[in-house]
Amino acid sequence: GMDNIQLYKASVNAESEWENIIKLDFNDDEFSTGSPTLNVDETKLYFVSDRPESIGKTDIFVVDINTDGSYSEPKNLGPKINTIEREMFPSIDKNNVLYFSSNGHEGYGNLDIFVSKIYDNSESTPLNLGEPLNSPKDDFAYILRNEQMGYFSSNRKEGKGDDDIYSFRVDEKIFIECLQTINGIVRNNETKELLPGALIAILDSDGKQLQITAADEVDATYTFDVPCNSTYTLVGTNDGFLRKEIEVTTVNDIGAPSIKQDVFLEPEFIAVGQEILVNIDRIYFDFDKWNIRKDAAEELAKVIEVMNKYPEMKIHATSHTDSRGREKYNQKLSKRRAKSTIEYLISKGIDAARLTSEGFGETKLVNKCSGFVKCTKEEHQLNRRTEFIVVKDESSKVEEVKDELKPVMEVKPETEKVIEEGPK
C-alpha cells in the first residue's frame, strides 16, 4: 500500500537546498524499496526490497545505472546472498566488497553483519564478521569511513537507547581469496609428441616469476592456481626447444572453470634438404624497405636465444625475394635485407665474427613461380624469405640435430619452413 518505503534522488544547490527531487522508476506502491548504496564509480545501485522476486522477507537487489541516467531492471543478488529471512542494510566499498546484515545466515542471533565480494557474474560465500561486531542482538548498518575505521548500529544491551551507533577500528583487512586454475599439456609443436619434464613458469604482469613446475613425467600436464582478474605470462622451456611465452588472463569471477592452455614448444632447429636451419616463423619487411619491424624483432629474438645458448655456433643468413620486379633490383634488395638482419643481431650482442650474410634475389625459388608464371600471393610469399643456416658448431650440436632429424632431411622445397619478408 501507500505506507511502503520508496526511493528518490535529488540534487543540492548552491544554497544547500534540495532540488530536482525524482522518484526512481523501479519503485512500486505494492512493495518497499530502500537502503540504497552506490558502488565507487556510481554505475551500480544496491538496495533492499520485499518485491515479488524476493527469496525471503527482504532481499538485496542491484540495478545498473546507464550512461543516460536510466536504470536496468532490478536483479536479485541470488541465494548465495539472500535467504528466506531478512537481508538488509547493504554498503559496498571501493573494492566491490559488500557488507550487509542478515538473520538468515548462520550467526550469533538476530541480525548479524556479513561480508561478500561481488565479482562480474558471481559472489563469494558470505562471511560472518564475528565478535565484537556481532552479538546476540541486532547488529546492522555497517559502513567504513576509511580503511582504518567505521561505524555500525546495534541494540545490544550495553547501549544507551534502543538502537545505538558504535565506532570501530580495523585491526586486520578482510581477505577473500579468488583463484582460477590454468592447466594444459606440453607438446612438441612439430610432432605433437608429449614433452614430460618441460619447465613451465608463470609470471605476473610485472614479469615476476610466481611459480614454476615441471610437466608431469607421464602425461606432460601442468597446473597453476592463480588469483582471479589478472594477466599472466606462461613461459615454457625445454632442452632443444625455443622458449615459448603465452599471455593468459583470468576472469573476475569466483568458482570459474579452469583455463585450458596447452603449450606447444618449437624445436630449435629444422632440417631443410641437407641443411640445418634455426627454426623461426616468417618475418616481414615493409614494401621496398629493409629496416627490422617489431614483429620481425620478436622472431629474431629466437635466433639470439639459440646463439647465446650455443656460443660456438656460427650462422649464415640468406635472404631471398620472389620473381616479380627486375632481377638486378631484387638482388640488391635481398642483400640489403640480409645485411640489415645481421646488423640487428650484432646490435643485440652477437659477435659479428659468428655471422655472415648473403642475398640471392630471385635465384633460389622454392616453387614454380618464376618469370611470367601466374602464381597466387601465397605462392609468391614462399619465395620471400630469410633463412638462418648453421654453418659451424664446435659443440657438435649440428651433428646431434642431423641425427635427430635424419628421417626428415629430404624435405621438399615446397614444404620448407621459411621466414617471409613480406611485399618486395
C-alpha positions as CSV (number, residue, x, y, z in Angstrom):
1,G,0.0,0.0,0.0
2,M,0.9,3.7,0.3
3,D,2.9,3.0,3.6
4,N,5.7,1.3,1.6
5,I,9.1,2.9,1.5
6,Q,10.1,4.5,-1.8
7,L,13.5,5.6,-3.3
8,Y,14.1,9.1,-4.6
9,K,17.1,11.0,-5.8
10,A,17.8,14.7,-5.6
11,S,20.4,17.4,-6.0
12,V,21.7,20.0,-3.6
13,N,22.0,23.6,-5.0
14,A,24.5,26.3,-4.1
15,E,22.2,27.4,-1.2
16,S,22.3,23.9,0.3
17,E,18.7,23.3,-0.7
18,W,17.2,20.1,-2.1
19,E,16.1,20.3,-5.7
20,N,15.3,18.1,-8.7
21,I,13.6,15.5,-6.5
22,I,12.8,12.5,-8.6
23,K,11.1,9.2,-7.7
24,L,13.1,6.2,-9.1
25,D,11.2,4.4,-11.8
26,F,11.6,0.9,-10.2
27,N,9.6,1.8,-7.1
28,D,6.1,0.4,-6.7
29,D,3.3,1.2,-4.3
30,E,2.8,-2.6,-3.7
31,F,6.2,-3.2,-2.1
32,S,9.1,-1.3,-0.3
33,T,12.4,-0.2,-1.9
34,G,15.0,1.3,0.4
35,S,18.5,1.3,2.0
36,P,20.4,2.5,-1.2
37,T,24.1,2.3,-1.6
38,L,26.3,3.1,-4.7
39,N,29.5,1.4,-5.9
40,V,32.6,3.6,-6.1
41,D,32.1,4.6,-9.8
42,E,28.3,5.1,-9.3
43,T,27.4,2.6,-12.1
44,K,25.5,0.2,-9.8
45,L,22.9,0.9,-7.1
46,Y,22.2,-1.7,-4.4
47,F,19.1,-1.6,-2.4
48,V,16.7,-3.6,-0.2
49,S,13.2,-4.6,-1.2
50,D,10.4,-7.1,-0.5
51,R,9.3,-7.0,-4.1
52,P,7.8,-10.2,-5.6
53,E,11.1,-11.5,-6.9
54,S,12.4,-11.8,-3.3
55,I,13.7,-15.1,-2.0
56,G,12.9,-14.1,1.6
57,K,11.2,-11.4,3.6
58,T,13.6,-8.7,2.4
59,D,16.4,-9.2,-0.2
60,I,19.2,-7.2,-1.6
61,F,18.9,-6.2,-5.2
62,V,21.1,-4.3,-7.7
63,V,20.4,-2.1,-10.8
64,D,22.8,-0.8,-13.4
65,I,22.9,2.9,-13.8
66,N,23.1,3.6,-17.5
67,T,25.1,6.5,-19.0
68,D,21.8,8.3,-19.8
69,G,20.8,8.1,-16.2
70,S,18.2,5.4,-16.7
71,Y,18.2,2.1,-14.7
72,S,18.2,-1.5,-15.7
73,E,15.7,-4.0,-14.4
74,P,16.4,-4.9,-10.7
75,K,18.4,-8.1,-10.2
76,N,18.2,-10.2,-7.1
77,L,21.7,-10.9,-5.8
78,G,20.6,-14.6,-5.6
79,P,20.6,-17.4,-3.0
80,K,24.2,-17.1,-2.0
81,I,23.5,-13.6,-0.5
82,N,19.7,-13.7,0.1
83,T,17.9,-16.2,2.4
84,I,14.3,-17.0,3.3
85,E,14.7,-14.5,6.1
86,R,15.9,-10.8,6.0
87,E,18.9,-9.3,4.3
88,M,19.2,-5.6,4.9
89,F,21.4,-2.5,5.2
90,P,23.9,-3.0,2.3
91,S,27.0,-1.0,1.9
92,I,29.8,-1.6,-0.7
93,D,33.4,-0.4,-0.6
94,K,35.8,0.7,-3.4
95,N,36.9,-2.9,-3.9
96,N,33.3,-4.2,-4.5
97,V,33.2,-5.8,-1.1
98,L,29.6,-5.9,0.1
99,Y,28.7,-5.6,3.8
100,F,25.1,-6.4,4.8
101,S,23.1,-7.7,7.8
102,S,21.1,-10.9,7.9
103,N,19.2,-13.1,10.3
104,G,19.1,-15.9,7.7
105,H,22.7,-16.8,7.5
106,E,24.3,-18.7,10.5
107,G,25.3,-16.2,13.2
108,Y,25.1,-15.1,16.8
109,G,21.4,-14.4,16.8
110,N,19.0,-11.8,15.2
111,L,20.7,-9.6,12.6
112,D,24.5,-10.1,12.2
113,I,26.9,-8.3,9.9
114,F,28.3,-10.3,6.9
115,V,30.7,-9.6,4.1
116,S,30.9,-10.9,0.5
117,K,33.0,-9.9,-2.5
118,I,31.0,-9.0,-5.7
119,Y,32.5,-10.2,-8.9
120,D,31.4,-9.8,-12.5
121,N,28.9,-12.7,-12.5
122,S,29.3,-14.2,-9.1
123,E,29.6,-13.5,-5.4
124,S,31.8,-15.1,-2.7
125,T,30.1,-17.1,0.2
126,P,29.2,-14.5,2.9
127,L,31.5,-14.5,5.9
128,N,30.2,-13.6,9.4
129,L,32.4,-10.7,10.8
130,G,32.2,-12.3,14.2
131,E,32.6,-10.7,17.6
132,P,32.9,-8.0,18.8
133,L,31.0,-6.5,15.9
134,N,28.2,-9.1,16.1
135,S,26.2,-10.0,19.2
136,P,23.1,-12.0,20.2
137,K,21.1,-8.8,19.4
138,D,20.7,-6.9,16.1
139,D,23.9,-5.6,14.5
140,F,23.5,-3.6,11.3
141,A,24.2,-0.6,9.2
142,Y,28.0,-1.3,8.9
143,I,29.9,1.4,7.0
144,L,33.5,2.1,6.5
145,R,34.7,5.7,7.0
146,N,38.2,4.8,5.6
147,E,40.5,1.8,5.7
148,Q,41.1,2.3,9.4
149,M,37.7,2.9,11.0
150,G,34.0,2.7,10.5
151,Y,30.6,2.6,12.2
152,F,27.7,0.3,12.8
153,S,24.4,0.2,14.8
154,S,23.2,-2.2,17.4
155,N,20.6,-2.7,20.1
156,R,22.9,-4.7,22.3
157,K,22.1,-4.5,26.0
158,E,25.1,-2.3,26.9
159,G,23.7,0.5,24.7
160,K,22.1,3.8,25.9
161,G,19.0,3.5,23.9
162,D,17.1,1.2,21.6
163,D,19.5,1.4,18.6
164,D,22.9,3.0,19.2
165,I,25.7,3.9,16.9
166,Y,29.1,2.4,17.6
167,S,32.5,3.1,16.1
168,F,35.3,0.5,15.5
169,R,38.9,0.3,14.3
170,V,40.0,-2.1,11.6
171,D,42.7,-4.4,13.0
172,E,43.0,-6.7,10.1
173,K,41.9,-6.3,6.5
174,I,39.4,-8.8,5.2
175,F,40.9,-11.2,2.7
176,I,38.6,-13.0,0.3
177,E,40.5,-15.4,-1.9
178,C,39.6,-15.9,-5.5
179,L,41.6,-18.3,-7.6
180,Q,41.3,-19.8,-11.1
181,T,43.2,-22.8,-12.4
182,I,45.3,-22.6,-15.5
183,N,46.3,-26.1,-16.9
184,G,47.3,-27.8,-20.0
185,I,49.6,-30.2,-21.8
186,V,53.2,-29.5,-23.1
187,R,53.9,-30.8,-26.6
188,N,56.4,-30.7,-29.4
189,N,54.8,-28.4,-32.0
190,E,56.3,-30.2,-34.9
191,T,55.5,-33.8,-34.0
192,K,52.7,-33.2,-31.3
193,E,54.6,-35.6,-29.1
194,L,54.3,-35.1,-25.3
195,L,57.2,-33.3,-23.6
196,P,57.3,-34.7,-20.0
197,G,59.7,-32.8,-17.7
198,A,59.5,-29.5,-19.7
199,L,59.5,-26.5,-17.4
200,I,56.5,-24.1,-17.2
201,A,56.8,-20.9,-15.3
202,I,54.1,-18.3,-14.7
203,L,54.9,-14.6,-14.4
204,D,52.8,-11.7,-13.2
205,S,52.1,-8.6,-15.2
206,D,55.4,-7.1,-13.9
207,G,57.4,-10.1,-15.1
208,K,58.0,-11.5,-11.6
209,Q,58.0,-15.3,-11.5
210,L,55.2,-16.6,-9.3
211,Q,55.5,-20.3,-9.7
212,I,57.4,-22.9,-11.8
213,T,56.7,-26.6,-12.3
214,A,57.8,-29.5,-14.5
215,A,55.3,-31.1,-16.8
216,D,54.2,-34.4,-15.5
217,E,56.5,-37.3,-16.3
218,V,53.7,-39.4,-17.6
219,D,51.1,-37.2,-19.4
220,A,53.2,-33.9,-19.7
221,T,50.4,-31.9,-17.9
222,Y,50.9,-28.8,-15.7
223,T,48.6,-26.8,-13.5
224,F,48.7,-23.5,-11.6
225,D,46.1,-21.9,-9.3
226,V,46.5,-18.1,-9.5
227,P,44.4,-15.1,-8.4
228,C,41.4,-14.0,-10.4
229,N,41.1,-10.9,-12.6
230,S,44.8,-10.7,-13.5
231,T,47.0,-11.2,-16.6
232,Y,49.9,-13.7,-16.5
233,T,52.6,-14.9,-18.9
234,L,53.3,-18.6,-19.2
235,V,56.9,-19.4,-20.1
236,G,57.7,-22.9,-21.5
237,T,61.3,-24.1,-21.8
238,N,62.9,-27.5,-22.6
239,D,66.3,-28.6,-23.8
240,G,66.5,-28.5,-27.6
241,F,63.4,-26.2,-27.9
242,L,62.8,-22.5,-28.2
243,R,61.4,-20.5,-25.3
244,K,57.6,-20.0,-25.6
245,E,55.6,-17.2,-24.0
246,I,51.8,-17.2,-23.8
247,E,49.7,-14.5,-22.2
248,V,46.7,-15.7,-20.2
249,T,44.1,-13.6,-18.3
250,T,42.0,-15.0,-15.5
251,V,38.3,-13.8,-15.2
252,N,36.9,-11.7,-12.4
253,D,34.7,-14.4,-11.0
254,I,34.9,-16.9,-8.2
255,G,34.5,-20.6,-8.9
256,A,35.1,-20.1,-12.6
257,P,36.1,-23.1,-14.7
258,S,39.8,-23.7,-15.3
259,I,41.5,-22.2,-18.3
260,K,42.8,-24.8,-20.7
261,Q,46.1,-23.6,-22.3
262,D,48.3,-26.2,-24.0
263,V,51.9,-25.2,-24.6
264,F,53.5,-26.2,-27.9
265,L,57.3,-25.8,-28.0
266,E,59.1,-25.3,-31.2
267,P,62.4,-27.3,-31.8
268,E,65.4,-25.0,-32.0
269,F,66.3,-26.3,-35.4
270,I,64.7,-27.8,-38.5
271,A,66.1,-29.7,-41.4
272,V,65.6,-28.3,-45.0
273,G,67.2,-30.6,-47.5
274,Q,70.7,-31.2,-46.2
275,E,70.9,-28.0,-44.2
276,I,70.1,-27.3,-40.5
277,L,68.2,-24.0,-40.0
278,V,67.2,-22.1,-36.9
279,N,63.5,-22.6,-36.5
280,I,61.6,-19.3,-36.5
281,D,58.4,-18.0,-38.1
282,R,58.2,-15.7,-41.0
283,I,59.4,-12.1,-40.6
284,Y,58.1,-9.2,-42.7
285,F,59.7,-6.1,-44.3
286,D,57.6,-3.2,-45.4
287,F,57.4,-2.5,-49.2
288,D,60.8,-1.6,-50.6
289,K,62.3,-1.4,-47.1
290,W,64.8,-3.3,-45.1
291,N,64.5,-2.0,-41.6
292,I,63.6,-4.5,-38.9
293,R,60.0,-4.2,-37.8
294,K,58.7,-5.0,-34.3
295,D,57.1,-8.3,-35.4
296,A,60.4,-9.3,-37.1
297,A,62.4,-8.5,-33.9
298,E,60.2,-10.9,-31.9
299,E,61.2,-13.7,-34.3
300,L,64.9,-12.7,-34.4
301,A,64.9,-12.9,-30.6
302,K,64.7,-16.7,-31.1
303,V,67.9,-16.6,-33.2
304,I,69.6,-14.6,-30.5
305,E,68.3,-17.1,-27.9
306,V,69.8,-20.1,-29.8
307,M,73.1,-18.3,-30.5
308,N,73.5,-17.3,-26.8
309,K,72.8,-20.9,-25.8
310,Y,75.4,-22.3,-28.2
311,P,78.3,-19.7,-28.1
312,E,80.5,-21.7,-30.6
313,M,77.7,-21.8,-33.3
314,K,78.1,-19.7,-36.4
315,I,75.1,-18.6,-38.6
316,H,74.9,-17.7,-42.3
317,A,71.8,-15.6,-43.1
318,T,70.5,-15.9,-46.7
319,S,67.8,-13.5,-48.0
320,H,65.5,-14.2,-51.0
321,T,62.9,-12.3,-53.0
322,D,60.1,-13.5,-55.3
323,S,60.5,-13.2,-59.1
324,R,58.3,-10.1,-59.5
325,G,60.3,-7.0,-60.4
326,R,63.7,-6.5,-62.1
327,E,66.2,-9.3,-61.3
328,K,69.0,-6.8,-60.6
329,Y,66.9,-4.8,-58.2
330,N,65.7,-7.9,-56.4
331,Q,69.4,-9.0,-55.9
332,K,70.3,-5.6,-54.3
333,L,67.1,-5.6,-52.1
334,S,67.8,-9.1,-50.8
335,K,71.4,-8.1,-49.9
336,R,70.2,-5.1,-48.0
337,R,67.7,-7.2,-46.1
338,A,70.3,-9.8,-45.2
339,K,72.7,-7.1,-44.1
340,S,70.1,-5.4,-42.0
341,T,69.2,-8.6,-40.3
342,I,72.9,-9.3,-39.4
343,E,73.3,-5.7,-38.1
344,Y,70.3,-6.2,-35.9
345,L,71.8,-9.3,-34.4
346,I,75.1,-7.6,-33.8
347,S,73.3,-4.7,-32.0
348,K,71.8,-7.3,-29.6
349,G,75.3,-8.5,-28.6
350,I,76.0,-11.3,-31.1
351,D,79.7,-11.3,-32.1
352,A,80.0,-10.2,-35.8
353,A,82.6,-12.9,-36.3
354,R,79.8,-15.5,-35.8
355,L,77.6,-14.0,-38.6
356,T,77.7,-13.9,-42.3
357,S,75.0,-12.9,-44.8
358,E,74.2,-13.3,-48.5
359,G,71.4,-12.1,-50.8
360,F,70.2,-14.4,-53.5
361,G,67.4,-12.2,-55.0
362,E,65.1,-14.4,-57.0
363,T,67.7,-17.1,-57.9
364,K,66.6,-19.7,-55.5
365,L,62.9,-20.0,-55.7
366,V,61.2,-22.8,-53.8
367,N,58.4,-23.3,-56.3
368,K,57.3,-22.8,-59.9
369,C,56.7,-19.0,-59.6
370,S,59.4,-17.7,-61.9
371,G,59.2,-15.3,-64.8
372,F,55.7,-14.9,-66.1
373,V,54.2,-18.0,-64.4
374,K,50.9,-17.0,-62.8
375,C,51.0,-17.6,-59.1
376,T,48.9,-16.6,-56.1
377,K,50.1,-14.1,-53.4
378,E,50.6,-17.0,-51.1
379,E,52.8,-18.9,-53.6
380,H,55.0,-15.8,-54.1
381,Q,55.2,-15.4,-50.3
382,L,57.0,-18.7,-50.0
383,N,59.9,-17.2,-52.0
384,R,60.2,-14.1,-49.9
385,R,62.2,-15.5,-47.1
386,T,65.3,-15.2,-44.9
387,E,66.9,-18.4,-43.6
388,F,69.5,-18.8,-40.8
389,I,71.7,-21.7,-41.7
390,V,74.0,-23.3,-39.1
391,V,77.4,-23.3,-40.7
392,K,79.7,-24.2,-37.8
393,D,79.3,-25.5,-34.3
394,E,82.3,-26.8,-32.4
395,S,79.9,-28.2,-29.7
396,S,78.8,-30.9,-32.2
397,K,75.2,-29.6,-31.9
398,V,74.8,-29.7,-35.7
399,E,75.7,-33.4,-35.8
400,E,73.3,-34.2,-33.0
401,V,70.5,-32.3,-34.7
402,K,71.2,-34.1,-38.0
403,D,71.0,-37.5,-36.3
404,E,67.7,-36.5,-34.7
405,L,66.2,-35.1,-37.9
406,K,67.6,-37.7,-40.3
407,P,64.1,-39.1,-41.2
408,V,63.2,-35.6,-42.5
409,M,66.4,-34.4,-44.0
410,E,65.0,-34.9,-47.5
411,V,62.2,-32.3,-47.0
412,K,60.9,-31.0,-50.4
413,P,61.4,-27.3,-51.0
414,E,57.6,-26.7,-51.3
415,T,57.3,-27.7,-47.6
416,E,60.2,-25.8,-46.2
417,K,59.7,-23.7,-43.2
418,V,60.9,-20.2,-44.1
419,I,61.0,-16.6,-43.0
420,E,58.8,-14.4,-45.0
421,E,60.0,-11.0,-45.9
422,G,56.6,-9.6,-46.9
423,P,56.0,-7.5,-50.0
424,K,59.1,-6.6,-52.0
